[in-house]
Amino acid sequence: MARAEGLLGVRPYRLPSESLAGYLLRLAYLNGFTGLSNFLWTIGMRPLKSLRMNHFTPTEIAHLEGPLSQVLGRNAANDMEREYKIPWEFDDNRVFKHALVDFPRICPHCIAEQESPTLDWRWQCAFIPLCPTHNTPLINQCPYCEHLFDWNADLFECCPACKTPWRNIELEKVDLLCEITPLIWPSDDGTIALNRMQLHDVMLALMSAGRPKDVLHHNLTAVPGTPHHWCYALRALKLLFDVNYFDSWKTMADNAWEPAQLAPSDLFFRQLRGDNWPILNEEGDEDGYEVSYKPNYECDLLVSNESLETAAYIKSSRAKAAAKQKQEQWYTHLSHALLASFLGVKSETLTPLTDVQLLPQLNSTSMLRDKLFDAQEITHFLNARFTQSIREPILINENHRSFRRYLTSYGDLLAAWLRGEVCVNQVSVGDLSSLHIDKDEFAKFLIAQFNLACKDSIGITRVARCLGIRSPDVEEYVTQGHFHYAAWRFDRAIDGPSFGAYYTPPLLEDLL
C-alpha cells in the first residue's frame, strides 16, 4: 500500500470519460485501497473530504493537487482538469441545482466487458435512466442484496457488500423510452442535446416523479440517493415524452387534492419552461422538438416495484418542520405563494396575516419565501372562524376601490377578521377571493383604518392611489400646501396628520 511520502505503484492518467471522483476511485482500486476516503487520507489530503465525493469545490481541488502530485510523481494539474466541459452541471434556476448525482451509478455490463474498467462520468447524470449501449438500467444498488452503492473500490469488480461479480449479473433490458437515452446522452466533450430550458424541465419532472402528489417543490442542491434511481429518471422522461403516462399520472396526482384548489399536474404544467414537449403539444408536431419522440404504446404507471412517493425528495428543513406529521401528509404543504393561490388571493394580500402568524404555520421562520403551511390545517382553521349569517351583507374582494380610497387593503380586513374585530362570511367554501361583510361594520372598519394610517407617514404611491392621480403629481399637492412631506423620512413620504386634515374619504355608498 502506498504511503503519503512515496509513489503509487500504479499511476494511470485520467481518461476523458472519467469524472474526477471516478479517476480517484480507480487509483484507489488499482493500488489496493478500499475507498475514496481511505485513499485521500493516506495520500495526505487535508482536511479530508468525506461528503459529496462526486463534487469537488475549488478549495478541495487546491488541497488535493499537492498530495496527488507527490504520489503520482508528476504534476497532477492535468489529471484534475476536465477533458469535457459541462456548464449545465450546476444551475441555480433548476429544481435540482446539480444535474450530476453524488452517489455512484454503474452499468455492470459495461464494467464486465472492459479490459481495464472505468466509471463513465455520464453514468452520474441524474436524468439518464439506461445505458445507451445495453438498454439496461444504470443501477445504484446491487440487484441481488439491494445494497446501496457508495464510493467503494470494489465497484470495479463486484458488489461491495455481497461480492457478486458483475460478470455474473444479467440485467433485463428496458424498452420503455429506450430511444430517448441516446438523444440526451452527453457527447465526449460534454455537450448535450437538451438546452437549458429543457434540462430545467427534465429535472423538474424528476422531482415530480419522486413526489407526484406534491405541489411544493423547493430548490435542492443534489438529487437524493434513493433505491432504483433509474426508475425515477425513467418516470421523469415518461412525464415529458409519453402523453398516456402523463394522463395517468395527472389523474392519480390530482385525486390527492379534493376539492382541487391546486392540482399538482397543473402546477407542473405551468412550471415547464419549454413549449416543445409532446405533452404540451398533442398534435405531435415533431419538427418543433429539439429532442423528439412519439410513443405508440400504453405504459404502466409503475416501473418495477419502486414506490411512487419518497420523502427523500423533500428539503430537510421542510421535513424537520413537519416532523410531527405523517409523511403522507407532506404533499399538502404550501409555500406562501402557493397558499395565496390556494385561497384565491395575491401573495401580498396574505402578508398582513402571515407577518404576525395569524394563520397556522408549520415552521417559525419570519422569511416570507421560507414559510411553510399545510393546506388541510389552513382549511380547517379558516372554516371554523366564519360567521354563519351577516345582517346586511355586501360583497367585497381584494380589488374593491374602497380599500385604496381609505388607505387600507383587503389583507388588513382579513387580519382584522382573524383578530375578531370584524365578522365576515364565505361566498365559496375554502375561497378568500371574495367575502360577505355587514355594510355598517365595513364602513366602521374603513374609517378606523384610515385614521390609523394618518397617524404615521404614508408612502407617495398610497397617497397617489388614494387621490386617483399619478405618483409624480403628488409633489404638486405638496407645493400648493395641501399637505407636506414627513419631516423625519428621506424617501419623500407624506406626513399622515397633514394628509388626514386635507383629504376626506368618500362615503362608502359612493364606492359600492
C-alpha positions as CSV (number, residue, x, y, z in Angstrom):
1,M,0.0,0.0,0.0
2,A,1.3,3.5,-0.9
3,R,2.5,5.9,1.7
4,A,2.0,9.7,1.6
5,E,5.7,10.2,1.0
6,G,6.1,7.5,-1.7
7,L,4.8,6.9,-5.2
8,L,1.8,4.9,-6.1
9,G,2.6,1.5,-7.6
10,V,0.1,2.0,-10.5
11,R,-0.2,5.6,-11.8
12,P,-2.5,5.8,-14.9
13,Y,-3.6,9.1,-16.4
14,R,-7.2,10.2,-16.2
15,L,-9.3,9.2,-19.2
16,P,-11.6,11.7,-21.0
17,S,-14.6,9.7,-20.0
18,E,-13.9,9.8,-16.2
19,S,-15.1,12.2,-13.6
20,L,-12.5,13.3,-11.0
21,A,-14.2,11.1,-8.4
22,G,-14.2,8.1,-10.8
23,Y,-10.5,8.7,-11.6
24,L,-9.5,8.9,-7.9
25,L,-11.6,5.8,-7.1
26,R,-9.8,3.9,-10.0
27,L,-6.4,5.0,-8.5
28,A,-7.6,3.7,-5.1
29,Y,-8.7,0.4,-6.7
30,L,-5.5,-0.2,-8.7
31,N,-3.4,0.5,-5.6
32,G,-5.2,-1.7,-3.1
33,F,-7.4,0.9,-1.2
34,T,-10.9,0.2,-0.2
35,G,-12.5,3.5,-1.0
36,L,-12.1,7.2,-1.7
37,S,-11.9,8.5,1.9
38,N,-9.3,5.9,2.8
39,F,-7.2,6.8,-0.3
40,L,-7.5,10.6,0.2
41,W,-6.4,10.3,3.9
42,T,-3.4,8.1,3.1
43,I,-2.0,10.4,0.4
44,G,-2.3,13.4,2.8
45,M,-5.2,15.4,1.6
46,R,-6.2,17.8,4.5
47,P,-8.8,18.5,5.5
48,L,-10.2,15.1,4.5
49,K,-13.1,15.2,2.0
50,S,-15.8,12.9,3.4
51,L,-19.0,14.3,1.8
52,R,-20.2,14.9,-1.7
53,M,-17.4,12.8,-3.3
54,N,-18.6,13.5,-6.8
55,H,-18.5,17.3,-6.4
56,F,-15.1,18.8,-5.7
57,T,-15.0,22.5,-4.7
58,P,-12.1,24.7,-5.9
59,T,-10.8,24.7,-2.3
60,E,-10.9,20.9,-2.2
61,I,-9.1,20.7,-5.5
62,A,-6.4,23.1,-4.3
63,H,-5.9,20.9,-1.2
64,L,-5.7,17.8,-3.3
65,E,-3.3,18.9,-6.1
66,G,-0.1,18.8,-3.9
67,P,-0.6,15.4,-2.3
68,L,-1.8,13.8,-5.6
69,S,1.2,15.2,-7.5
70,Q,3.5,13.8,-4.9
71,V,2.1,10.2,-5.1
72,L,1.8,10.3,-8.9
73,G,5.3,11.6,-9.3
74,R,4.1,14.2,-11.8
75,N,2.1,17.4,-11.9
76,A,-1.4,16.3,-11.2
77,A,-3.0,19.6,-12.6
78,N,-3.8,17.9,-16.0
79,D,-5.3,14.9,-14.3
80,M,-7.6,17.2,-12.2
81,E,-8.8,19.2,-15.2
82,R,-11.8,18.1,-17.2
83,E,-11.3,16.9,-20.7
84,Y,-15.0,17.8,-21.1
85,K,-17.0,20.9,-20.4
86,I,-20.4,20.7,-18.7
87,P,-21.7,24.2,-18.0
88,W,-25.1,22.6,-17.3
89,E,-23.9,20.6,-14.3
90,F,-24.8,23.4,-11.9
91,D,-27.6,25.9,-12.4
92,D,-29.4,28.0,-9.8
93,N,-32.6,28.0,-12.0
94,R,-33.2,24.3,-11.7
95,V,-35.2,22.5,-9.1
96,F,-32.1,20.4,-8.5
97,K,-29.1,22.6,-8.9
98,H,-26.8,19.7,-9.7
99,A,-27.6,17.6,-12.8
100,L,-25.0,15.0,-11.7
101,V,-25.7,12.8,-8.7
102,D,-23.3,12.3,-5.9
103,F,-23.8,8.6,-5.5
104,P,-22.2,6.0,-7.8
105,R,-24.3,4.7,-10.7
106,I,-22.9,1.9,-12.9
107,C,-23.7,-0.3,-15.9
108,P,-22.4,-3.7,-14.7
109,H,-22.4,-5.0,-18.3
110,C,-20.0,-2.2,-19.4
111,I,-17.7,-2.8,-16.5
112,A,-17.7,-6.6,-17.1
113,E,-16.8,-6.1,-20.8
114,Q,-14.0,-3.6,-20.2
115,E,-10.4,-4.8,-20.0
116,S,-9.5,-2.0,-17.6
117,P,-12.8,-0.9,-16.1
118,T,-13.6,2.7,-15.6
119,L,-16.6,4.7,-14.4
120,D,-18.1,6.8,-17.1
121,W,-18.9,10.3,-15.8
122,R,-22.2,10.3,-17.8
123,W,-23.5,7.4,-15.6
124,Q,-23.8,10.2,-12.9
125,C,-26.3,12.2,-15.0
126,A,-29.4,12.2,-12.8
127,F,-31.8,12.4,-15.8
128,I,-30.5,9.3,-17.7
129,P,-32.2,6.0,-16.7
130,L,-30.5,3.5,-19.0
131,C,-27.1,2.6,-20.5
132,P,-27.4,3.5,-24.2
133,T,-25.1,0.6,-25.1
134,H,-27.1,-2.2,-23.4
135,N,-30.6,-0.6,-22.8
136,T,-30.3,-1.8,-19.2
137,P,-30.7,0.3,-16.0
138,L,-27.9,2.3,-14.6
139,I,-28.0,0.8,-11.1
140,N,-27.1,2.4,-7.8
141,Q,-27.8,-0.7,-5.7
142,C,-27.0,-4.3,-6.1
143,P,-29.7,-6.4,-7.9
144,Y,-29.0,-9.3,-5.5
145,C,-28.5,-7.9,-2.0
146,E,-30.0,-4.4,-2.6
147,H,-27.0,-2.7,-1.0
148,L,-26.9,1.0,-2.0
149,F,-23.5,1.8,-3.5
150,D,-21.0,4.2,-2.0
151,W,-17.6,5.2,-3.4
152,N,-16.0,1.8,-2.8
153,A,-13.2,0.5,-4.9
154,D,-14.9,-2.9,-5.3
155,L,-17.3,-1.3,-7.7
156,F,-14.8,-2.0,-10.5
157,E,-15.3,-5.8,-10.0
158,C,-18.3,-6.7,-7.9
159,C,-20.9,-5.6,-5.4
160,P,-19.1,-4.1,-2.4
161,A,-21.5,-5.8,0.0
162,C,-22.3,-9.3,-1.3
163,K,-19.2,-9.5,-3.6
164,T,-21.3,-10.8,-6.6
165,P,-19.1,-10.3,-9.7
166,W,-20.6,-8.0,-12.3
167,R,-19.9,-10.7,-15.0
168,N,-22.5,-12.9,-13.2
169,I,-25.2,-10.3,-13.4
170,E,-27.7,-10.2,-16.3
171,L,-30.0,-7.2,-16.1
172,E,-33.2,-7.2,-18.0
173,K,-33.4,-4.8,-21.0
174,V,-35.9,-1.9,-20.7
175,D,-37.7,-1.0,-23.9
176,L,-39.6,2.0,-22.4
177,L,-38.3,5.2,-24.0
178,C,-35.0,3.5,-24.8
179,E,-34.9,5.6,-28.0
180,I,-34.7,8.7,-25.8
181,T,-31.4,7.8,-23.9
182,P,-29.1,8.2,-26.9
183,L,-30.7,11.6,-27.7
184,I,-29.9,13.0,-24.2
185,W,-26.6,11.2,-23.7
186,P,-23.9,13.8,-23.5
187,S,-21.1,13.7,-26.0
188,D,-17.5,13.1,-25.1
189,D,-16.8,16.9,-25.0
190,G,-19.8,17.4,-22.6
191,T,-22.3,18.9,-25.0
192,I,-25.9,17.8,-24.7
193,A,-28.9,17.9,-27.0
194,L,-31.1,19.3,-24.2
195,N,-31.0,23.1,-23.9
196,R,-31.1,24.8,-20.5
197,M,-34.9,25.2,-20.5
198,Q,-35.3,21.5,-21.4
199,L,-32.8,20.5,-18.7
200,H,-34.8,22.5,-16.2
201,D,-37.9,20.7,-17.3
202,V,-36.3,17.3,-17.0
203,M,-35.1,17.9,-13.5
204,L,-38.5,19.3,-12.5
205,A,-40.1,16.1,-13.9
206,L,-37.6,14.1,-11.8
207,M,-38.9,15.9,-8.7
208,S,-42.4,15.2,-9.7
209,A,-41.6,11.6,-10.4
210,G,-40.4,11.3,-6.8
211,R,-43.2,13.3,-5.2
212,P,-46.2,13.1,-7.7
213,K,-48.8,14.3,-5.3
214,D,-46.6,17.2,-4.1
215,V,-47.3,20.8,-5.1
216,L,-44.4,22.3,-3.3
217,H,-41.0,21.9,-5.0
218,H,-38.2,23.6,-3.1
219,N,-34.8,24.0,-4.9
220,L,-32.4,21.3,-3.8
221,T,-28.7,21.2,-4.3
222,A,-28.5,17.5,-5.1
223,V,-30.7,14.6,-6.3
224,P,-31.2,12.3,-3.3
225,G,-29.7,8.8,-3.2
226,T,-32.8,6.6,-3.4
227,P,-33.0,2.9,-4.3
228,H,-33.5,2.3,-8.0
229,H,-32.8,5.8,-9.1
230,W,-33.2,4.8,-12.7
231,C,-36.9,4.3,-12.1
232,Y,-37.4,7.9,-11.1
233,A,-35.3,9.1,-14.1
234,L,-37.4,6.9,-16.4
235,R,-40.6,8.3,-15.0
236,A,-39.4,11.8,-15.4
237,L,-38.8,11.2,-19.1
238,K,-42.2,9.5,-19.4
239,L,-43.9,12.5,-17.9
240,L,-42.5,14.7,-20.7
241,F,-42.5,12.3,-23.7
242,D,-45.4,10.0,-23.1
243,V,-48.9,11.6,-23.2
244,N,-50.6,8.4,-22.0
245,Y,-48.3,8.2,-19.0
246,F,-48.8,11.9,-18.2
247,D,-52.6,11.5,-18.3
248,S,-52.4,8.5,-15.9
249,W,-50.1,10.4,-13.6
250,K,-52.3,13.5,-13.8
251,T,-55.4,11.6,-12.7
252,M,-53.5,9.9,-9.8
253,A,-51.8,13.1,-8.6
254,D,-54.8,15.4,-8.8
255,N,-57.1,12.9,-6.9
256,A,-55.0,13.7,-3.8
257,W,-56.4,17.2,-3.9
258,E,-60.1,17.3,-3.5
259,P,-61.6,19.8,-3.9
260,A,-58.8,20.7,-6.3
261,Q,-58.0,24.3,-5.5
262,L,-54.5,23.3,-6.5
263,A,-53.7,20.5,-8.9
264,P,-50.1,19.0,-8.9
265,S,-50.3,18.4,-12.7
266,D,-51.5,22.0,-13.4
267,L,-48.6,23.4,-11.4
268,F,-46.1,21.1,-13.1
269,F,-47.5,22.2,-16.4
270,R,-47.1,25.9,-15.5
271,Q,-43.6,25.4,-14.3
272,L,-42.3,23.8,-17.5
273,R,-40.2,26.3,-19.4
274,G,-40.0,24.8,-22.8
275,D,-43.0,24.5,-25.2
276,N,-41.8,21.6,-27.3
277,W,-42.6,18.6,-25.2
278,P,-45.2,16.1,-26.5
279,I,-47.4,16.6,-23.5
280,L,-47.5,20.3,-24.4
281,N,-48.4,19.6,-28.0
282,E,-50.9,16.9,-28.5
283,E,-50.7,17.4,-32.3
284,G,-47.2,15.8,-32.0
285,D,-45.5,18.2,-34.5
286,E,-42.1,16.5,-34.1
287,D,-40.5,19.2,-36.3
288,G,-40.8,21.6,-33.3
289,Y,-38.9,19.3,-30.9
290,E,-35.2,19.5,-30.4
291,V,-35.5,16.1,-28.7
292,S,-38.4,14.4,-30.2
293,Y,-40.2,11.1,-29.5
294,K,-43.8,10.0,-30.0
295,P,-44.8,6.8,-28.1
296,N,-47.2,4.4,-29.7
297,Y,-48.0,2.1,-26.9
298,E,-49.6,2.0,-23.5
299,C,-47.3,2.4,-20.5
300,D,-47.8,1.2,-16.9
301,L,-47.8,3.9,-14.2
302,L,-45.2,2.0,-12.1
303,V,-41.7,1.0,-13.3
304,S,-40.5,-2.1,-11.3
305,N,-41.7,-2.3,-7.7
306,E,-40.4,1.0,-6.6
307,S,-42.8,3.2,-4.6
308,L,-44.1,6.3,-6.3
309,E,-43.7,8.5,-3.2
310,T,-40.4,9.1,-1.4
311,A,-39.7,11.5,1.4
312,A,-36.1,11.8,0.2
313,Y,-37.1,14.4,-2.4
314,I,-38.2,16.8,0.4
315,K,-36.0,19.6,1.6
316,S,-34.5,18.7,5.0
317,S,-35.7,21.9,6.7
318,R,-39.2,21.1,5.5
319,A,-39.1,17.6,6.7
320,K,-37.9,18.9,10.1
321,A,-40.7,21.4,10.3
322,A,-43.3,18.6,9.6
323,A,-41.7,16.0,11.8
324,K,-44.9,15.6,13.9
325,Q,-46.9,14.9,10.8
326,K,-47.2,11.6,9.0
327,Q,-45.2,11.5,5.8
328,E,-48.3,11.0,3.6
329,Q,-49.5,14.5,4.8
330,W,-46.4,16.2,3.5
331,Y,-47.7,16.6,-0.1
332,T,-50.3,19.1,1.2
333,H,-47.5,21.6,2.2
334,L,-47.7,25.0,0.7
335,S,-45.3,27.9,0.4
336,H,-46.6,31.5,0.9
337,A,-47.2,32.0,-2.8
338,L,-48.9,28.6,-3.2
339,L,-51.1,29.3,-0.1
340,A,-52.2,32.6,-1.7
341,S,-53.1,30.7,-4.9
342,F,-54.8,28.0,-2.8
343,L,-57.0,30.7,-1.1
344,G,-57.6,32.6,-4.3
345,V,-55.8,35.9,-3.4
346,K,-52.5,37.6,-4.2
347,S,-49.4,36.8,-2.1
348,E,-49.3,40.4,-0.9
349,T,-52.8,40.1,0.4
350,L,-51.8,37.4,2.8
351,T,-48.8,39.2,4.1
352,P,-50.6,41.2,6.8
353,L,-51.8,37.8,8.2
354,T,-48.6,35.8,7.8
355,D,-46.3,38.6,9.1
356,V,-47.7,38.2,12.5
357,Q,-48.6,34.5,12.1
358,L,-52.3,34.8,12.3
359,L,-52.5,31.7,10.2
360,P,-51.2,28.3,11.5
361,Q,-47.6,27.9,10.2
362,L,-45.5,24.7,10.3
363,N,-42.2,26.5,10.9
364,S,-41.2,29.6,12.9
365,T,-39.2,31.4,10.2
366,S,-40.0,35.1,9.5
367,M,-38.6,34.8,6.0
368,L,-41.6,35.0,3.6
369,R,-40.1,32.7,1.0
370,D,-39.4,30.0,3.6
371,K,-42.7,30.0,5.4
372,L,-44.4,26.6,5.3
373,F,-48.2,25.9,5.6
374,D,-50.4,22.9,5.5
375,A,-53.4,23.1,3.2
376,Q,-55.7,20.9,5.3
377,E,-54.8,22.7,8.6
378,I,-55.4,26.1,7.0
379,T,-58.8,25.0,5.6
380,H,-60.0,23.7,9.0
381,F,-58.7,26.8,10.7
382,L,-60.4,29.3,8.4
383,N,-63.7,27.4,8.1
384,A,-64.1,27.4,11.9
385,R,-63.9,31.2,12.0
386,F,-66.6,32.2,9.6
387,T,-69.8,33.8,10.8
388,Q,-73.0,31.9,9.8
389,S,-75.1,35.0,9.0
390,I,-74.5,38.6,8.1
391,R,-77.2,41.2,8.8
392,E,-76.8,43.4,5.7
393,P,-74.2,41.7,3.5
394,I,-72.2,43.3,0.8
395,L,-69.7,41.6,-1.5
396,I,-66.0,42.6,-1.1
397,N,-62.9,41.4,-2.9
398,E,-59.2,42.5,-2.9
399,N,-59.8,44.8,-5.9
400,H,-62.6,46.8,-4.2
401,R,-61.8,50.5,-4.7
402,S,-62.8,51.4,-1.2
403,F,-59.5,50.0,0.1
404,R,-57.2,52.4,-1.7
405,R,-59.5,55.3,-1.0
406,Y,-59.3,54.6,2.7
407,L,-55.5,53.8,2.8
408,T,-56.0,50.1,3.7
409,S,-56.1,46.7,1.9
410,Y,-58.1,43.5,1.7
411,G,-55.3,41.8,3.6
412,D,-55.9,44.3,6.5
413,L,-59.6,43.3,6.5
414,L,-58.7,39.6,6.6
415,A,-56.3,40.3,9.5
416,A,-59.0,42.2,11.4
417,W,-61.4,39.3,10.9
418,L,-58.9,36.8,12.3
419,R,-58.2,39.1,15.3
420,G,-62.0,39.1,16.0
421,E,-62.5,42.7,15.1
422,V,-65.0,42.2,12.2
423,C,-67.3,39.4,11.1
424,V,-67.2,38.0,7.5
425,N,-68.6,35.0,5.7
426,Q,-67.6,32.9,2.8
427,V,-69.1,33.2,-0.6
428,S,-67.4,29.9,-1.7
429,V,-66.1,27.4,0.7
430,G,-62.3,27.4,1.0
431,D,-62.0,30.6,-1.1
432,L,-61.0,34.0,0.2
433,S,-61.1,35.8,-3.1
434,S,-64.4,37.4,-2.1
435,L,-66.3,37.7,1.2
436,H,-69.6,38.9,2.6
437,I,-69.4,41.6,5.3
438,D,-72.1,43.7,7.0
439,K,-72.2,47.2,5.3
440,D,-72.1,49.3,8.5
441,E,-69.4,47.2,10.0
442,F,-67.3,47.5,6.9
443,A,-67.8,51.3,6.9
444,K,-66.5,51.5,10.5
445,F,-63.5,49.3,9.6
446,L,-62.6,51.6,6.7
447,I,-62.8,54.8,8.8
448,A,-60.7,53.2,11.6
449,Q,-58.1,52.0,9.1
450,F,-57.9,55.5,7.5
451,N,-57.4,57.2,10.9
452,L,-54.8,54.7,11.9
453,A,-52.8,55.2,8.6
454,C,-52.9,59.0,9.1
455,K,-51.1,58.8,12.4
456,D,-47.9,57.9,10.7
457,S,-46.1,58.7,7.4
458,I,-47.7,57.5,4.2
459,G,-45.9,56.4,1.1
460,I,-46.4,58.6,-2.0
461,T,-47.7,55.6,-4.0
462,R,-50.5,55.0,-1.5
463,V,-51.4,58.7,-1.5
464,A,-51.5,58.8,-5.3
465,R,-53.8,55.8,-5.4
466,C,-56.0,57.3,-2.7
467,L,-56.4,60.6,-4.7
468,G,-56.6,58.8,-8.1
469,I,-53.6,60.6,-9.5
470,R,-50.1,59.7,-10.7
471,S,-47.3,59.4,-8.1
472,P,-45.3,62.4,-9.6
473,D,-48.4,64.6,-9.3
474,V,-48.4,64.3,-5.5
475,E,-45.4,66.7,-5.4
476,E,-47.7,69.4,-6.9
477,Y,-50.1,69.0,-4.0
478,V,-47.2,69.4,-1.6
479,T,-46.0,72.6,-3.4
480,Q,-49.5,74.0,-3.2
481,G,-49.5,73.5,0.6
482,H,-52.4,71.0,0.8
483,F,-50.1,68.6,2.9
484,H,-46.4,68.2,3.4
485,Y,-43.6,65.6,3.4
486,A,-42.9,63.7,6.6
487,A,-40.1,65.6,8.4
488,W,-38.1,62.6,9.5
489,R,-38.2,60.5,6.3
490,F,-35.7,60.6,3.5
491,D,-38.0,58.8,0.9
492,R,-40.3,61.8,0.4
493,A,-43.2,60.0,2.3
494,I,-46.2,62.2,3.1
495,D,-46.9,63.3,6.7
496,G,-50.0,61.4,7.8
497,P,-51.7,64.0,10.0
498,S,-51.4,66.8,7.3
499,F,-52.9,64.5,4.7
500,G,-55.7,63.5,7.0
501,A,-56.5,67.2,7.6
502,Y,-56.7,67.8,3.8
503,Y,-58.4,64.6,2.5
504,T,-61.9,63.3,3.4
505,P,-62.7,59.8,2.1
506,P,-65.9,59.4,0.0
507,L,-68.9,57.8,1.6
508,L,-69.0,54.0,1.3
509,E,-72.3,54.2,-0.6
510,D,-70.5,56.1,-3.4
511,L,-67.9,53.3,-3.7
512,L,-70.2,50.3,-3.9
